[in-house]
């Protein structure tokens, strides 16, 4: 995984462990709650101060939501 932002750095194993908890989250309407973002942001910021709440949300969106949307789109196109 690559960290979102202007300077895309590789995500460390410690960061990946924190983000993996977000990636497995299933919320209502595939939305990530603010509490989950806040918790992940706090942990990630302690590792690397370049993390922001927006970057945490973007990382989840890029790695989870887009993948789900693509799978749904592929499933719909193959069903028709």
Secondary structure, 3 states (H helix, E strand, C coil): CECCCCCCCECCHHHHHHHHHHHCCCCHHHCCCHHHHHHHHHHHHHHCCCCCHHHHHHHHHHHHHHHHHHHHHHHHHHHC
